[in-house]
Amino acid sequence: MSFLKKLPWLSLAFLVAAYCTFGWFLYEPNDPGFNLFFVAIFALTVAGLLTAPERSLRSRFFIWSVSSVGRFVLVLCSASLTAVVLYMAHVFIHILVTTAACMLARLDMQTDGFEQWQAFWVLSMFSLIGLGLGWTLNHHI
């Protein structure tokens, strides 16, 4: 019972609301569910990246940007990502809001003393619950 009392309910409610609107936005009547699958993978990835140890992230993701070839690839990828963001701004806004809500919940959980695995599972569960809730509500309404 103390685990449930310790949860940051307000930030987790924001997380569920953000993913609920994202799931509502992604629903299409004739879609077999691929969008939902990819967004669920996105939610788990965001939760994993926010709860991973910082030192291991630096060593795995940023070590390749030391060379000039790595920097060139980084510039090309960031330019391509900028073009995609500008073209698909309506989708990117939802992604940005869900990521910000997940970061807020992670920060609250970190200040409350949750371990990394606990935070990962709580963030994953609430993200997927919100995503499924938005998808289902749009399907039935």
N, C-alpha and C positions, 0 to 999 in steps of 0.2 A: 504494500500500500504506500510505503514511503517513496517508491520509485514513481508512482503516478502523481503524488503530491509535488515531487521535485521537478516534474516536466514544466517547461515554459509554455503554458497553454495559449497565451495571446499570440506569440510568434508562430506557434504551430497552427493556430487558426488562420493566420495570414498565409502560411504555407499551403494549407488545404484550399483556401479561397483562391490563391494564385493558380494552383494546378487545376482547380475546378473550372475556372474561366478558360484556361488553356485547353482542357479536355472538351469543354463546350465549343470552343472555337474550332477545334480539329474535327469535330463530328461531321461526317457526310453520310447520307442514307445508303449509298451504294458501295461504300468503302468496306473491304473485307476485314479491316482491322490493322492494316500495316502501319498507318499513322500512329495508332495507339501503341503498337509494339515499339516503334522507334522512339516515341516520346517516353515510354517507360524505360527504355535503355538509357535515354538522355537523363531521366530523373535519377536513375541509379548511378550513372557516371558523375553527375554533379554532386550527389551525396558522397560518393567515394572520394572525389577530389577534394571536397571540403573537409573530410575527416582523415585524410591521409597525412602522415607526418610530413612536415615541411621540408625537412632535410632530404628525405628520399625523393620528393617531387623535384627539388632543385637538381639533384644528381641525375635523375632520369630524363627530365624534359628539357633542361636548359644547357646541358653539357655540349650538345651539338651546335649551339649558336656561338661557340668560341671562334671557329674558323670563319674565313671570309665567304666560303661557299655556304656555310650554315646561315650566315647573316643574309646573303643574297636570297636563299630560299625563304627565310623569314620575311624579308621585304616582299617577295612575290606572293607569299601566302597571305600576308596582312593586306596587300592591295586587293587580292581576289576576295578576301573576306569582307573588305569594305564595300566592294561592288555588290556582293550578295546582300549585305545588310541594307544598303540603300535601295536595292531592287525589291527586297522582301521585308520592308520596314514593318508592316503589320504583323508578320510572324515574329520578327526579331524583338518587338516590344514585349510580346508575351514571354519569350525566352528570357529577356532581361528581367522582367518582373518576377518570374519564377526563381531565377538564380538569386536575385536580391532577397526574396523571401526565405530561400534556403540558407543564405548567408546569415540573415538575421536570426533564424532559429538555431543555427550552428553556434553563433556567437553567444546566444543566451544559454545554450547547453554547455558551452565551454566555461562560462562564468559560474554555472551551477555545479561544475565539477564532474560532468559526465565523461566516461572514458570514450576513446575513439570508436570502438566497436558498438558501444551502446548508442552513441550519437548517429553512427551510420545506419543502424537498424531503425531507429526512431524516425530519422529523416526520410529514409526509404519508404517506410510504411505510410507515413503521413502524406508523402508526395504521391504515392501510388493510389492511396485512398481518395485524395482530391482529384486526381486525374480520372479515375474510374467513376467517381461521383459526377463530375462534369459531363463525361461522355454519356453516362446513363441518363442523367437528367435531360440532356438534349435529345436523346433517343426517345424518351417517353413523353416529352412535352410537345 
